[in-house]
Amino acid sequence: MWKVSKRVILRRFLARLKPLWRIREIFDWYYETCDLCGSDYRLAIHIKERIWIKVNGRSEGTLCMDCFIKTAQKKNVQLTLNDFVHVWVFDPKGKQIHLWRDANA
C-alpha cells in the first residue's frame, strides 16, 4: 500500500488553495498532482502498463516526470521511447495538447 506523507498531503492542499486568489481557477483544475513529491504538473506522460507497475509498484497513481525517472533509476528500470504511449500538456482551456503519441498505441 502506498503511504502518502503529511508533507505531500500539505503540498497538495496548498496547491489547491493557490487558485483561490485567482477566481477562475477555483472551478477548473488543469493539472495532475504527483503522489511522491506533491507538486503540480502540466506535462503528463502515459507509460506502458508493465513498465509503470515495475516503477510505481501498482497500476494506479500519478507521478511527475521527474519522480518517475528518479524512481525508475532507483529500481534499475531502463526506459526507452517504446515504453511511452503518449506525452501531453494540460491546456488551460481544458484540452489536452498531445506532444507525442506512439503510432502503435
C-alpha positions in Angstrom: 0.0 0.0 0.0 1.3 3.4 -1.0 1.6 5.7 2.0 1.4 9.4 1.4 3.4 11.6 3.8 2.0 14.5 5.6 4.3 16.8 3.7 2.8 15.6 0.4 -0.7 16.0 1.7 0.1 19.5 2.8 1.6 20.4 -0.5 -1.5 19.1 -2.3 -3.7 21.1 -0.1 -1.7 24.3 -0.5 -1.6 23.8 -4.3 -5.3 23.7 -4.4 -5.6 26.8 -2.2 -3.4 28.8 -4.6 -6.2 29.3 -7.2 -8.4 30.9 -4.5 -6.6 34.1 -5.3 -7.5 33.6 -9.0 -11.2 33.1 -9.0 -11.4 31.5 -12.5 -9.1 28.6 -11.4 -11.3 27.7 -8.4 -13.6 25.7 -10.6 -11.1 24.4 -13.1 -8.2 22.1 -12.3 -5.9 21.6 -15.3 -3.1 19.8 -13.6 -2.1 16.5 -12.1 -0.5 16.2 -8.7 2.4 13.9 -8.1 1.9 11.1 -5.5 5.5 11.3 -4.4 6.5 15.0 -4.2 3.1 16.6 -4.2 3.9 19.1 -6.9 1.5 20.0 -9.7 2.5 19.4 -13.2 1.0 20.1 -16.7 3.4 17.8 -18.7 1.8 14.4 -18.4 3.1 11.0 -19.6 1.3 7.7 -20.2 3.6 4.7 -19.8 3.0 1.1 -20.9 1.4 -0.8 -18.0 4.2 -3.3 -17.4 6.8 -0.5 -17.1 4.5 1.6 -14.9 4.0 -1.3 -12.5 7.7 -2.0 -12.3 8.4 1.6 -11.4 5.4 2.6 -9.4 4.6 -0.8 -7.8 0.9 -0.6 -8.6 -1.3 0.2 -11.6 -2.9 3.4 -10.3 -1.4 6.7 -9.2 0.3 9.7 -10.7 3.9 10.7 -10.8 5.5 13.8 -12.3 8.1 13.1 -15.0 11.0 13.9 -12.6 9.8 11.5 -9.8 9.0 8.8 -12.4 12.5 8.9 -13.9 14.2 9.1 -10.4 12.1 6.1 -9.2 12.9 4.1 -12.4 16.7 4.8 -11.9 16.5 3.7 -8.3 14.8 0.4 -9.4 17.2 0.0 -12.3 14.4 0.1 -14.9 15.8 1.0 -18.3 13.4 3.4 -20.1 13.2 3.6 -23.9 11.0 5.6 -26.2 8.9 2.5 -26.8 7.9 2.5 -23.2 5.9 5.8 -23.6 2.4 5.6 -25.0 2.0 9.4 -25.3 3.1 12.7 -23.8 0.7 15.7 -23.5 0.3 19.1 -21.8 -2.8 20.1 -19.9 -4.2 23.2 -21.6 -5.8 26.0 -19.5 -8.9 25.7 -21.7 -9.4 22.1 -20.5 -8.0 20.4 -23.6 -5.0 18.0 -23.8 -2.3 19.1 -26.2 -0.6 15.9 -27.4 3.1 16.4 -27.9 3.9 12.9 -28.9 1.9 9.7 -29.4 3.0 6.2 -30.2 1.7 5.2 -33.6 1.1 1.6 -32.4 -0.9 2.6 -29.3 
